[in-house]
Amino acid sequence: MNSISAAELKRRGMAAIEDGLRHGPVHLMKHNKPAAVVLSETDYLQLSAGSAGKVVGVTAVQWLLNQRPVGKSSKSQLDKALRKEREDWG
C-alpha cells in the first residue's frame, strides 16, 4: 500500500503527496489506520465518470452515526450535567 503518515504529511506537506502519487493513490494514515485516500486528477476523473447525479459514499449523518463513542460519560451522566447547567442559567 502506498501510504503517508500524518507526521510525514505535516513535515513535508504537498511534496509528500506528490511523491506518493507517482506510485498510484496515496493512503493517508492517522494513528496507523487509513484515514483518507488521495487520487491524481486523472484517477479521480476516471472514477467519477458517469456518476453525475448519483450519491456516492455516505451522508454526514450516516458518517456521524458510524463514529466510535468518545469519552467515558454515560448518557445518564451527560443528561444530569446538562440539567444542572440549564438550572445554573436561570
Protein Blocks (a to p, Z undefined) as FASTA:
>chain_A
ZZddfklmmmnmmmlmmmmmmnoccdddeehiafbdcddfklmmmmmgopgoiaehjdfk
lmmmmpccedjbdfklmmmmmmmmmmmmZZ
